[in-house]
Amino acid sequence: MLNRVAVLSDIHGVLPALEAVLAEPDVSTADRIVLTGDITAGPQPAQVLDLLTSLGDRVIWISGNADRELLEYRRGQRETIPDPIAPWAAEQLREDHLDLLSSLPRSLSLSVNGLGKVLFCHATPRDDEEVVLVDSRLDRWQEVFNGLDADIRTVVCGHTHMPFVRLAHGRLVINPGSIGMPYGRTGAHWALLGPGVELRTTHFDLQAAATQLSQDSSYPDITEWADYFLHARATDADALTAFAPRDGRDH
């Protein structure tokens, strides 16, 4: 039974945002740090993986759809990736990075004090790119929960980059938001579990981070990328409008 778990999701290869969160006292003292996917697809993929692996067994890894896509691209299993930065990011990874990504589970469960058995996944328990949102209808949640063990009363997911906590069919659902590509408001968003749930935001110097990315990353469009994502130019309304049709609400 773990007392405190920090959940970091959707880092997307943004090293200064990750460093700011790892410096938080409640992260540095947490029993475990759980990564709920989309770790690498961004401007500093190798640096982010190297920092996280240096933390050893305190870090528990889960694959996201973007991590899977980078691996498939490098292993010749796909020719394109929809995210413009992803093919570039895939080429930055070493063989040991690829071996790590290939070993990651799609989901796992841990017992957390106050929350019981918690299932961690990227998008939904059954799929790494399925969409569920804070306002998804209850029968949608019933669909994505289908087959879960009855003793799993808490589900932690990422993928949509917007933090929320809600109840659905008696289960507590937590999305910590995104570390590196926030929608709606700036900062690195994460969650602290045990015995309750706290959604946290770590603020850091955005201009200094943009400068660091521009200096450290060879991605051709890094200046525009950093400005758009570090400053959360996509609003929560923009993101919900884009994601909403994908949760099946129109059917």
N, C-alpha and C positions, 0 to 999 in steps of 0.2 A: 504494500500500500504506500503510494507516494503522497507526500504532504503538499508539495508545491511543484507545479509543472508550468513552464513558460512555453507558449505555443507561438511559433514564428512561421508565417505562411507567405508564399509568393514574394520571396526575396528578389527574384529576377535579376540576379547578378549585380546588385547595387551595393558595393562594399561600404561606403560611408554610412548608409542607413543601417546596415547590419552591425557595423562597429558601434554605432550609437546605442542600439538596443542591447547588444552584449555588455555594454558598460553599465546598464541599469542594475542597481543593487539587487532587485528582485529577480533579475535574470541570472546574475552571477551566483546567487545563492540558491537558486531553484534546484530541486533534486534531479530534474531532467529538463532538457530543452527538446521539444518535439517540433520537427520541421514538416509541415503539411504540404510539401510539394511546390513545384515551379521555383526551384532554387537557382537555376543556372541561366535561363534564357534572358540575357541582358548584357550590359556593357563590360562587366568584369567577372565573367563566369569562373575562370580558373582561380582568381584571387579569393572569391567567395568560397569555393570548394576547399581551397587550401586552409583558409581560416577555420572553417567548420570542422574539418577533419582533425585539426590540431587540438580541438577540445575533447577528443577521445570519446569514451563511452557515455559521457553526460548527454550527448546528442543522439536522438532517435530520429531516423530518417524515413520519410515516406515520399514516394515518387509522385510527381504531378504530370499532367498531360504534356507540358512544355519540356520537362526532363525526358520523357519518353520520346518525344518528337526529335529532340537533339540527338539522342542515341540512335534512333532509327535512321536519321539522316546520315550520320557518320558511318553507320554499318551498312549503308547502301540499301536500306529497306524502304526508303521513300526519296523522292527527287526534290520535293519542295516542302516548305513549312509556311503557313499563312503569315506568321509574325515576321515582319521584315528583318528584325535584328537576329532572329533565331539561326538562320544558316551561318551567318558570321560567327555567332557565339559557339555554334557546334564545332567550328574549325579551330577554336581556341583551346579546346579540351585535349588533355593528354590521354594516353591509353589507360592510366590508372584512374583518371576521372571517369572514363567510359565504363570501366569495370565496376566502379562504385555505383554509377547510375543503373547499370544492368542488374545489380544485386538488390535494389530497393523494393520493398513491398508496396502494394497499392493501398493497404490499410493495415492497422494493427490496433489492439486494445490494451489499455493499462488500467489498473485500479488506482483511483485518486481519492484521497480523503475528502469526504463530504459529497462526492459525486458518484461514487461507486465505480462500476465498470464503464470506461469511456472508450468509445470507438473513434479513432482518428483516421481521416481520409483526406483526399484532395478536393474532389468535387461532390460526389455522393458515395455512399458505401459500396455501390455496385459499379461505378463508372468514373473515370478520371476527368471527363469533360462535360458531364451532365450538369444542367443548370437548375439550381433551386435558389430562391430569393427570400427575403424577409416577408414578402407578401404573397409567396406562392400558396396556392390553395391547399387545403388539408388533404384532399385526395391525391395530390401530387406527392406530398410528403409520405403518404401511405404507400405509394408506388415505390419510392426510393428506399423506404425502410423495409420493404418486403424481404423476408428471409433472415432478418436480424434476430439474434438470440434475445429472448425476452428479458434477460438480465442486463442488457445494454440500455441504460436509461439516459445516456448523454452521448451526443454525436458532435464531433468537432470537424468542420470542413473549411476549405478555403475557396480558391478558384475565381470568385467574382470580385475580389478586392474591396469589398464593402463590409465593415464590421456590423454584426448584429447578434442578439441573443433572443430566442423565442422558444415557446413550447409548441410542439406538434405531436398530437396523439400521445401525450404524457411524457414524451422525451424532450429533454432540453437540447436545443440545437445552438451551437456557437460557431460564428465565423469571426476570426480575429482580425480580418482585414489584411492589407498587404504591407509588407516592409518596404519594398522598393518601388512599387507602382500604385500608389494610392489613388482612388477615385473619390472625389467629393471634398476632401480636405487634406491639407499637407501634413507631413509627419510620417513616421514609421509606426504602423499600427500592429498590435500584437495582443495576446491575452494571457492572463495569469489564472491558473486553475488551482483550487483547493484552499479552504474548504468550499468556497463559493466560486463565482466567476467575475473577473474584472477585465473589462476592455481597456487597454492602455494605449496611449499615444506618446511616442518619444519624439520630441522636436530637436532638430539639429540645424546647423548653419547651411541653408540650401545653396547659397552662392558659393561657399567654400566647397560643398559637395559637387556642385556643377563644375567648378574649376578642377577638382581632383579627377572627375570622370573625363573631362576633356584632355587632361594631361596623361592619364593612365590608360585610356582605352583608344584603340586604333579603329574603332567602328567609324566609318566615313561620315555618318550623320549624327555624331555623338552630341554636338552642341544643341541641335534641335530636339534630340531624344531627351537629353537631360532637362532642358527647359520645360518640355511638355509633361514629363512624368514626375520630376521632383516637385514641380509647382502644382501638381494635380489639376492640370488644365481641363481634364475630363471631369465634369460634375457628376454627382450621384444620380441626378436626373438623366444625364446623358447615358450613363452606364445602365441604369434600369431600363431605359427605352430600348437600348441595344440588346440587353439580355432577356427582357421579358418574353418575347415571342419564343424563346428557346426553352421555357419551362413548361410548355404545353398548355398554357392558359387559354389559348384560342381554340382548343379542341375539347 
